[in-house]
């Protein structure tokens, strides 16, 4: 297990460019299974989850050619479907939540798919019902093999159907879309997720020959086609990394320019930080965050104190609540953080309390933060990263703290952030990786 040693108190300045979007990359990598033609994807982030997904594609039989950093061509013309039955495949897929999105493409193209109960962050229960209910609506049969710990999904032929999703699941919507594009007839998906990741997937599939309408809305209409061809695709900048950098710049920055953020795809993220009193200046497609000696959290119009709650797009992504919570510890004012989707994601706040933060954990979903207004600095601590987003939040806290902190289990951070210590050290941070 590796760890970070962080010397706190150093001010960061300069320019930083976000990596490609992790969540989008995991989706479009699965979409290469829908065709036997080459698919060229650029701006693929070099992070653990994505690299593991690419390795899993290789093991299934996908030909993978890397042209340059983040630049790949994939061709799924000779797949080894027997590998899906192997213990190795099931073991690897169990450790990677994105592997569940292999189901839609494999089912659509080959009529069968297997997947272990997917892994990923330890942030509470994460249902997969939406995925399988959607496949059943399209005519598939789902069986749960309790002995081997896997789901088996089979269909002679998928048929279009009308469906109302039980939740606006991003990966569930992506999976159903990828199954429906090759189904016979028309599929209508209501309460579909409409995050930029889903929009990008739909546009990529349309370039491959799919017929998807309603992109960017929660009502998608998909007219099935017989086959798909190859295409070229570029992954968007990672909005979660952009938000992480905004929070980092507010807490310990001395003026940071975040380059090439695809501002139009950030949605409510810049506004959420502005409601915390943080200056987020748009400069074309870049964002500049100046040094903040103070930032004051707004109140609602009726005078009640601010609440940040996650919601399906275009609401606030749950992946940024951990960062907003940490940033609030040095704000002026109080804020309620309401994490609705995952019941274990706020449990990392005990580490911030040990650092001197004033936080009341009301229940597994809600925490009240009373800001220090930079009058009291956080104290260095030894910590463990429980998941990707809590890990980056703890890293931000450690960089702003007084003294030297250690964060262990940083493999969690590596799953979502590319070479993070090197990129932050280039801005003036003092982070050392220890194996």
C-alpha positions in Angstrom: 0.0 0.0 0.0 1.4 3.4 -1.0 1.0 6.7 0.8 1.4 10.4 0.3 3.5 12.6 2.6 2.2 16.1 2.4 4.0 19.2 3.8 1.2 21.7 4.3 1.1 25.4 4.1 2.6 26.0 0.7 0.8 28.2 -1.7 0.0 26.9 -5.2 0.2 29.0 -8.3 0.4 28.5 -12.1 -1.5 26.6 -14.7 -3.0 23.1 -14.7 -5.0 21.2 -17.3 -7.6 18.6 -16.3 -7.4 15.0 -17.5 -10.0 13.3 -19.7 -13.2 12.5 -17.9 -13.0 9.2 -16.0 -16.7 8.4 -16.1 -17.0 9.2 -19.8 -14.0 7.1 -20.7 -15.3 4.0 -18.9 -18.6 4.3 -21.0 -17.1 4.9 -24.4 -14.5 2.1 -23.9 -17.4 -0.3 -23.5 -19.0 1.0 -26.7 -16.1 -0.3 -28.8 -17.6 -3.8 -28.2 -20.6 -2.8 -30.4 -18.7 -3.0 -33.7 -15.9 -5.0 -35.5 -14.6 -1.7 -37.0 -11.7 0.4 -35.5 -12.7 3.0 -32.9 -10.2 5.8 -32.3 -10.5 7.5 -28.9 -8.4 10.4 -27.7 -7.9 12.2 -24.3 -8.2 8.9 -22.4 -7.0 9.5 -18.8 -4.0 7.5 -17.6 -5.7 6.3 -14.3 -6.1 3.0 -12.6 -9.8 2.4 -13.3 -9.5 3.2 -17.0 -6.2 1.2 -17.4 -7.9 -1.8 -15.8 -10.8 -1.5 -18.1 -8.5 -1.4 -21.2 -6.7 -4.4 -19.9 -10.0 -6.3 -19.5 -10.9 -5.4 -23.1 -7.5 -6.8 -24.2 -8.2 -10.1 -22.3 -11.6 -10.4 -24.0 -9.8 -10.2 -27.4 -10.1 -6.5 -28.3 -7.1 -5.3 -30.3 -5.7 -2.2 -28.6 -3.2 0.1 -30.2 -1.8 3.1 -28.3 -0.6 5.9 -30.6 0.5 8.4 -28.0 -0.4 9.4 -24.4 -4.2 9.1 -24.1 -4.6 8.2 -27.8 -5.9 4.7 -28.6 -7.5 2.6 -31.4 -9.7 -0.3 -30.4 -11.0 -3.1 -32.7 -13.3 -5.8 -31.4 -13.4 -8.0 -34.5 -12.2 -11.3 -32.8 -13.5 -11.6 -29.3 -12.9 -14.6 -27.1 -16.3 -15.0 -25.4 -15.1 -18.1 -23.6 -13.0 -15.8 -21.4 -16.2 -14.4 -20.0 -16.8 -17.7 -18.2 -13.3 -17.8 -16.6 -12.6 -17.1 -12.9 -10.0 -14.5 -14.0 -12.6 -12.4 -15.8 -15.1 -12.6 -13.0 -12.4 -11.7 -10.5 -11.2 -8.7 -12.5 -14.7 -7.5 -13.3 -15.6 -7.7 -9.6 -13.0 -5.1 -8.8 -14.0 -2.7 -11.5 -17.5 -1.1 -11.4 -17.2 0.0 -15.0 -17.2 -3.6 -16.1 -20.9 -3.8 -15.7 -21.3 -1.7 -18.8 -19.9 -4.6 -20.9 -23.3 -6.2 -20.5 -25.2 -4.0 -22.9 -22.8 -4.2 -25.9 -22.1 -7.9 -25.5 -25.8 -8.7 -25.1 -26.7 -6.6 -28.2 -24.0 -8.0 -30.4 -23.7 -11.6 -29.1 -26.8 -12.4 -27.2 -25.1 -13.1 -23.9 -23.0 -11.5 -21.2 -21.7 -12.3 -17.7 -20.6 -10.0 -15.0 -19.7 -10.3 -11.3 -21.3 -8.0 -8.8 -19.3 -4.9 -9.6 -16.8 -3.3 -7.2 -15.5 0.3 -7.0 -15.7 2.8 -4.2 -16.8 1.7 -0.7 -19.4 4.4 -0.3 -22.4 2.3 0.6 -25.0 0.3 -1.3 -24.9 0.8 -5.1 -27.8 -1.0 -6.8 -27.6 -2.6 -10.2 -31.3 -3.2 -10.5 -31.7 -0.4 -13.1 -29.3 -2.1 -15.5 -31.0 -5.5 -15.4 -34.6 -4.2 -15.3 -33.7 -2.4 -18.5 -32.3 -5.5 -20.1 -35.4 -7.5 -19.2 -37.6 -4.8 -20.8 -35.6 -5.3 -24.0 -36.3 -9.1 -23.8 -33.3 -10.4 -22.0 -33.3 -13.1 -19.2 -31.2 -12.3 -16.1 -30.2 -15.1 -13.7 -28.2 -14.7 -10.6 -25.7 -17.5 -10.0 -25.2 -17.3 -6.3 -22.7 -20.0 -6.2 -20.2 -18.2 -8.5 -21.3 -14.7 -7.5 -22.2 -13.6 -11.0 -25.1 -12.4 -13.2 -25.8 -14.2 -16.4 -27.8 -12.2 -19.1 -29.0 -13.9 -22.3 -31.3 -13.0 -25.2 -32.0 -14.5 -28.6 -32.9 -11.1 -30.0 -33.4 -7.8 -28.2 -36.6 -5.9 -29.0 -37.3 -2.2 -28.5 -39.5 -1.2 -25.6 -40.8 1.8 -23.6 -39.4 2.0 -20.2 -39.4 4.3 -17.2 -36.2 3.9 -15.2 -36.6 3.4 -11.5 -33.7 5.9 -11.0 -31.7 8.2 -13.3 -28.6 5.9 -13.1 -25.8 7.1 -15.3 -24.2 3.7 -15.8 -27.6 2.1 -16.0 -28.7 4.5 -18.7 -25.4 4.0 -20.6 -25.8 0.2 -20.5 -29.4 0.3 -21.7 -28.6 2.7 -24.5 -25.7 0.4 -25.8 -28.1 -2.6 -25.7 -30.9 -0.7 -27.5 -28.9 0.7 -30.4 -28.8 -2.8 -32.0 -32.3 -4.0 -30.8 -35.1 -4.6 -33.2 -37.6 -1.7 -33.2 -37.8 1.5 -31.2 -36.8 1.9 -27.5 -37.9 4.9 -25.4 -36.1 5.6 -22.2 -37.8 8.0 -19.7 -36.1 9.3 -16.6 -32.8 8.7 -18.4 -29.6 10.2 -17.0 -28.5 13.1 -19.2 -25.0 14.0 -17.8 -22.5 15.2 -20.4 -21.0 11.7 -20.2 -24.2 10.2 -21.5 -24.5 13.0 -24.1 -21.0 12.2 -25.3 -21.7 8.4 -25.5 -24.9 9.1 -27.6 -23.1 11.4 -30.0 -20.3 8.8 -30.4 -22.9 6.1 -31.1 -24.7 8.2 -33.6 -21.4 8.8 -35.5 -21.1 5.0 -35.5 -24.5 4.7 -37.2 -26.9 4.6 -34.3 -30.2 6.6 -34.3 -30.6 8.3 -30.9 -32.9 11.3 -30.4 -33.4 13.5 -27.3 -29.7 13.8 -26.4 -29.2 16.1 -23.4 -32.8 15.4 -22.2 -34.2 12.7 -19.9 -36.3 11.2 -22.6 -34.3 9.3 -25.2 -35.7 7.6 -28.3 -33.5 4.9 -29.9 -34.3 3.3 -33.3 -32.4 0.1 -33.6 -30.0 -0.5 -36.5 -28.5 -3.8 -37.8 -24.9 -2.9 -37.3 -22.5 -0.1 -36.2 -19.2 1.1 -37.8 -16.1 2.7 -36.5 -15.6 6.3 -35.5 -13.3 8.9 -33.8 -14.1 10.3 -30.4 -12.5 12.7 -28.0 -13.2 12.5 -24.2 -14.3 15.6 -22.4 -12.2 17.2 -19.7 -13.0 15.7 -16.3 -15.6 18.0 -14.6 -14.9 16.4 -11.2 -11.2 17.2 -11.5 -12.0 20.7 -12.6 -14.2 21.1 -9.4 -11.4 19.6 -7.3 -8.9 22.2 -8.7 -11.3 25.0 -8.0 -11.7 23.9 -4.4 -7.9 23.4 -4.1 -7.3 26.9 -5.5 -9.6 28.5 -3.0 -8.1 26.7 0.0 -4.4 27.0 -0.7 -4.0 28.8 -4.1 -2.1 31.9 -4.9 -3.8 32.3 -8.2 -4.4 29.2 -10.4 -5.5 29.1 -14.0 -7.4 25.9 -14.9 -7.0 25.4 -18.7 -9.3 23.9 -21.3 -12.2 23.0 -19.0 -15.0 22.8 -21.6 -16.9 25.4 -19.5 -20.3 24.7 -21.2 -20.2 21.1 -19.9 -19.5 22.1 -16.2 -23.2 22.9 -15.5 -23.8 24.1 -12.0 -20.3 23.4 -10.7 -18.8 26.9 -11.0 -22.0 28.5 -9.5 -21.9 26.1 -6.5 -18.4 27.4 -5.6 -19.5 30.9 -6.2 -22.2 30.4 -3.6 -19.5 29.6 -1.2 -18.0 33.1 -1.9 -15.3 31.8 -4.2 -14.3 33.9 -7.2 -14.5 31.7 -10.4 -13.6 33.8 -13.4 -14.3 32.4 -16.8 -11.6 33.3 -19.4 -12.8 31.8 -22.7 -12.6 28.0 -22.0 -10.3 28.5 -19.0 -11.1 29.3 -15.4 -9.0 31.5 -13.1 -9.3 31.3 -9.3 -7.4 34.1 -7.5 -6.0 33.9 -4.0 -8.6 34.0 -1.3 -7.8 35.5 2.1 -11.5 35.0 2.9 -14.6 33.6 1.3 -18.1 33.8 2.8 -20.9 31.3 2.2 -24.1 32.9 0.9 -27.4 32.4 2.7 -30.7 31.6 1.1 -33.1 34.5 0.4 -35.1 33.8 3.5 -31.9 34.0 5.7 -31.5 30.2 6.3 -28.0 28.9 5.8 -26.8 27.3 2.6 -27.4 23.7 1.7 -25.5 21.8 -0.9 -27.3 18.6 -2.0 -26.5 16.2 -4.8 -29.0 15.5 -7.6 -29.2 14.0 -11.1 -27.9 16.3 -13.8 -28.2 19.2 -14.2 -28.1 19.2 -10.4 -24.9 19.0 -8.4 -22.9 15.9 -8.9 -22.4 13.8 -5.7 -18.7 13.4 -6.6 -17.9 17.0 -5.6 -19.7 17.1 -2.2 -16.5 15.8 -0.5 -14.5 18.7 -2.0 -17.2 21.3 -1.2 -17.2 20.0 2.4 -13.5 20.5 2.9 -13.5 23.9 1.3 -16.3 24.9 3.7 -14.1 24.3 6.7 -12.2 27.5 6.0 -15.1 29.6 4.8 -16.9 32.2 6.8 -20.4 30.9 7.7 -22.1 27.5 8.0 -23.3 25.1 5.4 -25.3 21.8 5.4 -23.9 19.1 3.1 -26.6 16.6 2.1 -25.3 13.5 0.4 -28.5 11.8 -0.7 -27.2 9.1 -3.0 -24.6 7.2 -0.9 -24.9 6.5 2.8 -21.2 6.0 3.5 -19.6 8.9 1.6 -19.5 11.3 4.5 -17.8 9.0 7.0 -14.4 10.5 6.1 -15.3 13.7 8.1 -14.0 12.1 11.3 -10.5 12.6 9.8 -11.3 16.3 9.2 -12.6 16.7 12.8 -9.3 15.2 14.0 -7.6 17.9 12.0 -9.6 20.6 13.9 -12.5 21.1 11.5 -15.8 22.0 13.1 -18.2 19.5 11.6 -21.4 17.9 13.0 -22.2 14.5 11.3 -25.9 14.5 11.7 -26.5 11.1 10.1 -24.9 9.0 7.3 -26.3 11.5 4.7 -25.9 15.0 6.3 -23.1 17.0 7.8 -23.1 20.6 9.1 -19.8 22.5 8.6 -19.0 25.6 10.6 -16.3 27.5 8.8 -13.1 28.8 10.5 -12.7 31.8 8.1 -9.0 31.0 8.0 -8.7 32.1 11.7 -7.8 28.5 12.7 -5.7 26.3 10.4 -6.3 22.6 10.1 -3.7 20.4 11.9 -1.7 17.7 10.1 -2.8 14.1 10.7 -2.2 10.5 9.6 -5.2 9.5 7.4 -6.4 6.7 5.1 -8.3 7.4 1.9 -11.6 5.4 1.9 -12.6 6.3 -1.7 -11.5 8.4 -4.7 -13.4 11.6 -3.8 -12.7 11.5 -0.1 -9.1 10.9 -1.0 -8.8 14.1 -3.0 -10.7 16.0 -0.3 -8.2 14.8 2.3 -5.3 15.8 0.1 -6.7 19.3 -0.2 -7.1 19.5 3.5 -3.5 18.2 4.1 -2.1 20.8 1.7 -3.8 23.6 3.6 -2.9 22.2 7.0 -0.1 23.2 9.4 2.5 20.5 9.6 3.2 17.3 7.7 0.3 14.8 7.0 0.3 11.3 5.7 -2.5 9.7 3.6 -2.3 6.0 3.1 -4.3 3.8 0.6 -3.7 6.4 -2.1 -4.4 3.7 -4.7 -8.0 5.0 -4.3 -6.9 8.4 -5.4 -4.9 6.9 -8.3 -8.1 5.3 -9.6 -9.5 8.7 -10.5 -6.6 11.3 -10.7 -3.7 11.1 -13.1 -0.2 11.6 -11.7 -1.8 13.9 -9.2 1.3 14.5 -7.0 3.5 15.4 -10.0 0.9 17.9 -11.3 0.3 19.5 -8.0 4.1 19.7 -7.2 4.5 21.6 -10.4 2.2 24.3 -8.9 4.3 24.5 -5.7 2.9 21.6 -3.5 5.2 19.4 -1.5 3.8 15.9 -1.9 6.0 12.8 -1.8 4.8 9.3 -2.8 6.0 6.6 -0.5 5.7 2.9 -1.4 
